[in-house]
Amino acid sequence: MSTLRLTNAEIRARGWDALISVLGPSGALRFAMQTERGEGDYAARRHRILGRLSVDELLSRMGRRRPAKRRRRPRP
Protein backbone atom coordinates (compact mmCIF):
# COMPACT_ATOMS: atom_id res chain seq x y z
CA MET A 1 0.00 0.00 0.00
CA SER A 2 1.38 3.39 -0.96
CA THR A 3 0.88 6.21 1.50
CA LEU A 4 2.41 8.93 -0.66
CA ARG A 5 -0.94 10.34 -1.76
CA LEU A 6 -2.70 10.17 1.61
CA THR A 7 -3.27 13.31 3.65
CA ASN A 8 -2.08 13.51 7.25
CA ALA A 9 -5.68 13.08 8.41
CA GLU A 10 -6.04 9.92 6.29
CA ILE A 11 -2.77 8.55 7.70
CA ARG A 12 -4.01 9.17 11.26
CA ALA A 13 -7.36 7.51 10.52
CA ARG A 14 -5.70 4.42 9.03
CA GLY A 15 -3.26 4.33 11.92
CA TRP A 16 -6.13 4.35 14.41
CA ASP A 17 -7.88 1.61 12.45
CA ALA A 18 -4.71 -0.50 12.53
CA LEU A 19 -4.21 0.05 16.26
CA ILE A 20 -7.81 -0.80 17.05
CA SER A 21 -7.75 -3.93 14.92
CA VAL A 22 -4.62 -5.23 16.69
CA LEU A 23 -4.98 -3.82 20.23
CA GLY A 24 -8.71 -3.22 20.53
CA PRO A 25 -10.21 0.16 21.45
CA SER A 26 -8.87 0.33 25.01
CA GLY A 27 -5.41 -0.88 23.99
CA ALA A 28 -5.25 1.66 21.18
CA LEU A 29 -6.20 4.42 23.60
CA ARG A 30 -3.60 3.27 26.14
CA PHE A 31 -0.97 3.29 23.39
CA ALA A 32 -1.96 6.79 22.27
CA MET A 33 -1.81 8.11 25.83
CA GLN A 34 1.78 6.89 26.11
CA THR A 35 2.87 8.51 22.85
CA GLU A 36 1.03 11.85 22.90
CA ARG A 37 3.26 14.89 22.94
CA GLY A 38 2.76 17.40 25.70
CA GLU A 39 2.29 21.10 25.20
CA GLY A 40 4.43 24.01 26.20
CA ASP A 41 8.08 24.28 27.11
CA TYR A 42 8.84 21.69 29.79
CA ALA A 43 12.37 22.98 30.42
CA ALA A 44 11.19 26.55 31.01
CA ARG A 45 8.38 25.35 33.30
CA ARG A 46 10.79 23.14 35.23
CA HIS A 47 13.23 26.05 35.74
CA ARG A 48 10.39 28.35 36.80
CA ILE A 49 9.09 25.83 39.37
CA LEU A 50 12.35 24.37 40.66
CA GLY A 51 14.74 27.26 40.18
CA ARG A 52 18.33 26.24 40.84
CA LEU A 53 17.64 23.28 43.10
CA SER A 54 20.34 20.65 43.03
CA VAL A 55 19.42 17.01 42.53
CA ASP A 56 20.20 16.33 46.20
CA GLU A 57 17.94 19.19 47.36
CA LEU A 58 15.13 18.00 45.11
CA LEU A 59 15.43 14.40 46.32
CA SER A 60 15.47 15.62 49.91
CA ARG A 61 12.25 17.56 49.35
CA MET A 62 10.66 14.58 47.66
CA GLY A 63 11.57 12.33 50.57
CA ARG A 64 9.92 14.66 53.09
CA ARG A 65 6.66 14.69 51.12
CA ARG A 66 6.48 10.98 50.43
CA PRO A 67 3.43 9.52 52.19
CA ALA A 68 3.77 6.40 54.27
CA LYS A 69 3.37 3.16 52.35
CA ARG A 70 -0.09 1.69 52.43
CA ARG A 71 -0.52 -1.88 53.42
CA ARG A 72 -2.06 -3.97 50.72
CA ARG A 73 -5.30 -5.68 51.49
CA PRO A 74 -5.24 -9.42 50.93
CA ARG A 75 -7.19 -10.53 47.90
CA PRO A 76 -10.26 -12.67 48.58
C-alpha positions in Angstrom: 0.0 0.0 0.0 1.4 3.4 -1.0 0.9 6.2 1.5 2.4 8.9 -0.7 -0.9 10.3 -1.8 -2.7 10.2 1.6 -3.3 13.3 3.7 -2.1 13.5 7.3 -5.7 13.1 8.4 -6.0 9.9 6.3 -2.8 8.5 7.7 -4.0 9.2 11.3 -7.4 7.5 10.5 -5.7 4.4 9.0 -3.3 4.3 11.9 -6.1 4.4 14.4 -7.9 1.6 12.4 -4.7 -0.5 12.5 -4.2 0.1 16.3 -7.8 -0.8 17.0 -7.7 -3.9 14.9 -4.6 -5.2 16.7 -5.0 -3.8 20.2 -8.7 -3.2 20.5 -10.2 0.2 21.4 -8.9 0.3 25.0 -5.4 -0.9 24.0 -5.2 1.7 21.2 -6.2 4.4 23.6 -3.6 3.3 26.1 -1.0 3.3 23.4 -2.0 6.8 22.3 -1.8 8.1 25.8 1.8 6.9 26.1 2.9 8.5 22.9 1.0 11.8 22.9 3.3 14.9 22.9 2.8 17.4 25.7 2.3 21.1 25.2 4.4 24.0 26.2 8.1 24.3 27.1 8.8 21.7 29.8 12.4 23.0 30.4 11.2 26.6 31.0 8.4 25.3 33.3 10.8 23.1 35.2 13.2 26.0 35.7 10.4 28.4 36.8 9.1 25.8 39.4 12.3 24.4 40.7 14.7 27.3 40.2 18.3 26.2 40.8 17.6 23.3 43.1 20.3 20.6 43.0 19.4 17.0 42.5 20.2 16.3 46.2 17.9 19.2 47.4 15.1 18.0 45.1 15.4 14.4 46.3 15.5 15.6 49.9 12.2 17.6 49.4 10.7 14.6 47.7 11.6 12.3 50.6 9.9 14.7 53.1 6.7 14.7 51.1 6.5 11.0 50.4 3.4 9.5 52.2 3.8 6.4 54.3 3.4 3.2 52.4 -0.1 1.7 52.4 -0.5 -1.9 53.4 -2.1 -4.0 50.7 -5.3 -5.7 51.5 -5.2 -9.4 50.9 -7.2 -10.5 47.9 -10.3 -12.7 48.6 
